[in-house]
Each structure stands twice: as C-alpha cells, then as structure tokens.
Amino acid sequence: MRETFELWGVVVGSWLTAWLEPLPRRGDLGWRGERLAARYLRRRGYVILESRARDRTGEADLICLRGSALIFVEVKTRRDQRHGMAEWAVDRTKRRRLILFAERYVLKHELGDWRIRYDVVGIDWRPGGRPSLRHYPDAFDATESLAGWRTETHR
C-alpha cells in the first residue's frame, strides 16, 4: 500500500512530500550529513567501524578502515553556503580535538600498528534538496595541527 499525505487540502504521495520538503530539519542536519558521508565512503571501499564515537573529552563523526589506514572522519554539514563552505568550520581547534580523541581511541583499543589518517567531508544542502558533498582524504596532519599546542597545567 502506498503512503499518502494531505498537503494544503490535496492528497499527495510520500515521494511528493519529500520533494516539497527537501532540506532536513535543523536538528536532523548533522545526523543526515553523517549518514550521507558514511554511504559515500562505504561505496568507495571504506569499512565503517563506528559512527558518532564519543568519550568524555571528544568525538569523531566516523571511524573507518581502508587499506592499512585507520581513518578519523570529521563531517560538517550546512544548509547553505552563506557562511562559507561547510568544511571551513573544521578549524584548528576542531582538528586538535579530533587528533587528541584519535590518540585516546588508538590507545584504548590497542590499534598502535595502524597508520592514522584524518579526513574531512563537507556537505552543503542545496535548494531543491540535492546535497553537495566534498571529501578531503588526508586533510590534515597531526603534527601540523598540534604545533604550538600549549598544555596548561591546573593546580
């Protein structure tokens, strides 16, 4: 049985309502972006180990394997490009947090033999609902992003 909905007094199929409301709601945006990025990466041979991996001090949107690399992926999703491309939001602070999370993750799971890589996926939802996805493999280097990182001591 086909699902139908009433919209402005007219009964329409679910495919039409999806077309009329193409952009995800604000709360769903990040989640939908991560799902889209996971599907994209899976199609390119990546094995998704975890999504939305978190601990008390950090997070990684996706953790993947491909070849001999353990890949920590940061996914940034925006509704439009008014404030620039989505991946521009992966600033130095975000990179540092991801690197520190990855180090803890590798130690916790005893994955020290794997080559660690950091990818970024930027997604902009265009008018009409078609997302624009950009993947940046090996987007940044851990030593470059931690350069100048000052450890504060708390007394």
C-alpha positions in Angstrom: 0.0 0.0 0.0 1.3 3.4 -0.9 1.6 6.0 1.7 -0.3 9.3 1.1 -0.5 12.6 2.9 -2.8 15.5 2.8 -1.0 18.8 1.9 -2.9 22.0 1.5 -6.1 20.0 1.2 -4.6 17.8 -1.6 -3.8 14.2 -1.1 -0.3 13.5 -2.4 2.1 10.6 -2.3 5.1 10.4 0.1 7.5 11.0 -2.8 5.9 14.4 -3.5 6.0 15.5 0.2 9.7 14.6 0.3 10.3 16.7 -2.8 8.3 19.6 -1.3 10.3 19.5 1.9 13.8 18.6 0.7 16.0 20.2 3.4 16.4 18.3 6.6 15.2 20.0 9.7 17.8 21.8 11.7 18.1 19.0 14.4 18.5 16.3 11.7 21.0 18.1 9.6 24.2 16.8 11.2 22.8 13.3 11.5 21.7 13.2 7.9 25.1 14.5 6.8 26.9 11.8 8.7 24.7 9.1 7.1 25.3 10.5 3.6 29.1 10.7 4.3 29.1 7.1 5.6 27.2 5.8 2.5 29.6 7.8 0.2 32.7 6.3 1.9 31.3 2.8 2.0 30.8 2.9 -1.7 34.5 3.8 -2.1 35.7 0.8 -0.2 35.9 2.2 3.4 34.8 0.0 6.2 32.8 2.0 8.8 33.9 0.8 12.3 31.9 3.4 14.3 29.8 6.5 13.8 29.4 9.2 16.4 32.2 7.8 18.6 32.5 9.8 21.8 34.2 9.8 25.1 34.2 12.3 27.9 36.6 14.7 26.1 36.0 14.4 22.4 34.3 12.8 19.4 34.8 11.5 15.9 31.9 11.5 13.4 33.1 8.4 11.6 35.9 5.9 12.2 36.8 3.9 9.2 39.3 1.4 7.8 40.7 1.4 4.3 43.8 -0.5 3.3 46.3 -0.1 6.1 44.9 3.2 7.5 42.6 3.8 10.4 40.7 7.0 9.4 39.0 9.5 11.7 36.5 11.5 9.7 35.0 14.9 10.6 31.8 15.6 8.8 30.5 19.2 8.6 27.1 19.8 7.2 25.4 23.2 6.4 22.1 24.2 5.0 23.7 26.7 2.6 27.0 28.5 1.9 26.1 31.8 3.4 28.9 31.5 5.9 31.3 29.6 3.5 31.7 26.0 2.7 30.9 23.5 5.4 34.4 22.2 5.7 35.7 25.6 6.5 34.3 25.0 10.0 37.0 22.4 10.7 39.3 24.9 12.2 42.5 24.4 14.2 40.7 23.8 17.5 38.4 21.2 15.9 41.4 19.4 14.3 43.3 19.4 17.7 40.3 17.8 19.4 39.9 15.2 16.8 43.6 14.3 17.0 43.6 14.1 20.7 40.4 11.9 20.6 42.1 9.7 18.0 45.2 9.2 20.2 43.0 8.1 23.1 40.9 5.8 20.9 44.1 4.2 19.5 45.5 3.6 23.0 42.2 2.3 24.4 41.7 -0.2 21.5 45.4 -1.1 21.1 45.5 0.0 17.5 49.0 1.4 17.5 50.1 -0.6 14.4 47.7 1.2 12.1 48.6 4.3 10.1 46.3 7.1 11.3 44.7 9.5 8.8 42.3 12.4 9.2 39.7 13.0 6.5 37.1 15.8 6.2 33.8 15.6 4.5 31.9 18.9 3.8 28.2 18.8 2.8 26.1 21.7 1.7 22.3 21.1 1.2 21.4 23.0 -2.0 18.0 24.4 -2.7 15.9 21.6 -4.1 17.4 19.1 -1.6 20.4 17.9 -3.6 23.4 17.8 -1.3 26.9 18.8 -2.5 29.5 16.5 -0.9 33.2 17.1 -0.9 35.7 14.6 0.5 39.2 15.6 1.5 41.3 12.4 2.2 44.3 13.0 4.5 43.0 16.5 5.0 45.5 17.5 7.7 48.5 16.2 9.6 48.6 15.6 13.3 52.0 17.2 13.8 50.9 20.3 11.9 47.7 20.8 13.8 49.3 20.2 17.2 52.2 22.6 16.5 52.1 25.3 19.1 49.6 23.4 21.2 50.3 24.6 24.8 49.4 22.3 27.6 48.0 24.1 30.5 48.6 22.8 34.0 45.9 23.1 36.6 46.8 23.5 40.2 
